[in-house]
């Protein structure tokens, strides 16, 4: 902060004429003294008229922030006089304002630090700071412990806090730098900023005194000290080590946070020292157990000690035990040794410069609202619901006042009928597949795909209206509207991937079809790869490498190209190693365990049944419908004597219902243990899904629980 800004900060609230008089006297005295020492030319900026006589200042419309505009050349020592004018004086001694309540370090260099505190930079000292809630007597405690009992730090009976920022004073008798801090839980506009300032002071201290005056130790003490321990480990330690490394190389152990002495004063209740029922338990043991019970960590501190005193009415507080303990720790070098004063300044300046970014203050009303507001957040944009908790019980859907953003893995959009939108109406429409279970309907489904029906306009779109060249519904029939995706909500296309299930469920198709001219073959491949995939899957031509490990799927010379797989959860492309796990993905329509990536597995593991419970039977029905579609299609194609030449490896991964054992894992028949091969083809039992040979699966029976209403192949165990 520049000199001008500091001066404006110092005199920003000046309205007292007596202060202006004092300021004028200081200016004129300095001018006279300077005139004696130097030869001034006419118009020297230090020779100023009395401020009380200047009409520009004493006028009724004077703005006290304009002093620098009236006297723009005020610099150097004169500014120091102004800034220090409101600092308290006590019996000839005075603490200096080290850091103000705006986190501004008021001393700009180590030399100025040495001069202001009257301490040599190479003098090895220790630092003692005091913390606690406002009004508990922190300044009074420091005055009683140090400086031969003189009142160095200001105390006041007023309700207004007498200590803002951090004040410092060096005690040469004990060779210790004392830091007096602003109280916690006070009336402060920047509470978060004040807490950060206190943590920085704590980090450069050797001993901290936590002063509390309460009948019982309260949670705020444990929260502050536990947070300080964590912050020191995660942020301050590294910053301090770098600061010391950049200095002249003296090795200082910054590995441990300072030691803590908790000074607890009561009036009616016993202190922790009174432990008649537990003679082997110390007060420190109780403190550490309380930290653990509250989930706080205090292990970073060099030590934790407890001093408790019980003060009766009209009795002065006894500081004898506290004073003896502090002197003992100041003399000890077992954990922390004294360090040069310049390192104290450099460490404090480094932390203050590094951790000085603006902070947002939490609104107390918003904090209370958290107790009653719905905790659910949109999965796509992380926006929070604004309704009260339990609104779902009143059949009231989630609500958010901010727009959402589209993410393909959630498919968080709805379709609006374009005709209705043009007419000023809003009609939500959904893709629908046929519900007819006849085999002719399965073939029709393969051809026609899904249909979008508007309750007002009728059928507005067919996905398979033509063999090829069909437009997307967004291009001709509907408008897309991005919506919030709340936990438990189902994507628009979550269960509309029967076409993909055709490929997932058809294994015999690779044995039934043979060859035909290339155009139909290319059409079928395009159909499988581009048309059947669920809408939330990333297109194959866009997947060049594994989404997680980035291994390339592009063919290269003398290089084995890994298989490409789609995660049934997020729809991204992965290699086999990064998508080797399986679990149900009910919100996408996969009731049985399916291939998912590691991230989706961690999110979905163990939640399958709870997710299934929130999905209707209609959404989960048709698990093996694609199997019917595939087999009926093969029979129809065989009857016409035209078969397609579909490379078997192209659809091998997609040719089984989800509960079937993958072909790659079926090495031997599970019953006779004979290896599968050309002479012993592989079959799957429609009941258990295991791989069996023809001799071990001669029985046929319906398996309605798996969706097979007519007799199908089963193994001898399941027959």
Protein Blocks (a to p, Z undefined) as FASTA:
>chain_A
ZZklmmmmmmmmgcbfklmmmmmmmmmmmmmmmmmmpccdehiaklccdfklmmklmpmk
bcfklmmmmmmmbghjlmmmmmmmmpcceehiacddfbdckopafbfbfklmmmmnopaf
klccdddddeddehilpmmmmmmmggnopafbccdfbfbdfbgcjdddddfklopacddd
ddehiacfblmlmmmmmmmmmmmpmbdcdddddfbdcfklmmmmmmmmmmmmmmmmmmmm
mmmmmmnoiacdfkbccddddddddfkbccfklcfklmmbcfklmmmmmmmmnopafklp
mbdcdddddddehiacdfklmmmmmmmmmmpcklbccddfklmmmmmmmmmmmmmcccdd
ddfklmmmmmmgcfbdcfklopacfbdehklmnopacddfbdcdddfklopacdddfklm
mnopacdddddddfbfbfklmmmmmmnopadddfklopabdfklpfghpacfklmmpccd
dddddehiacfklmmcmkmmmmmmmmklmmmpccdcfklmmmmmmmmmmmmpcfkbccfk
lmmbdfklopafbdcehiacddddddfklopacdfklmmbccddfknopabacdddfklm
mmmgoplmmmmmmpcfklmgoklmmmmmmmmmmmmmmmnopacdddfklmmmmmccfkbc
cfklmmbcfklopacdfklccdddfklopacdfklmmbccddfknopabccdddfklZZ
